[in-house]
Amino acid sequence: MENNKHLVNNGLMIEYFSTAWMAFEFIVGFISGLQAHSILLIAFGLDSFLEIISGSALIWRLKKEMNGDDSQSIMKAEKRSSLIVGSVLILLSVYIVVISLYNLFTHQASDNSLSGLLISVASVILMPILTILKRKMGKALHSNALVEDGMCNITCAYMAGTVLLGTLLTYLLNWWWADSVAALILVYFIFSEGLESFQEGRK
């Protein structure tokens, strides 16, 4: 029992750190995206905002276990967390598709953003670490929602990498469409993870 509480406490610490980082990432990414007219950076910022929601759901679920709630209550929180994580990823996918297609049809190109690039580099490094920690903790606690929340971090890492690639292609080769096309490619990963999490929550 004590060992389980220790695991839950570690899981909470990871989620608190992850959610705080996502709040910082949202502010920097979203504002940088607006300034640079970059759909990728704006989507990156919005993804971080949605991950604040999913992280908060996981904190709620873990606190239930920490407080010794019955297994039925924890399972209910688990499923709701999966539904929330899945829903926010699916909503993000729809947003990216609509804005990317609009930018392609209107020939909208993004500008460079130093702050956006720096936060992307930091995320490429940090997100895989959080994913590994959440997957490990999720399996130890038998929490699919926590494992899936870790996959949200991998999606964030993919997105950060795509931001870097899109920015470099636009800057070096003047490929104005690179930002939007890269974002559309990214949608596959985001939607796949979102649908899997959503279906898990509906079981």
TAWO-V661911 format. One record per helix or strand of 2 or more residues. SS is the DSSP state (h for helix, s for strand). FROM is the first residue (numbers start at 1). LEN is the number of residues. If there is no record, write none. Layout:
ss-><SS,SS>
from-><FROM,FROM>
len-><LEN,LEN>
This chain:
ss-><h,h,h,h,h,h>
from-><2,39,71,114,144,178>
len-><35,28,36,27,30,25>
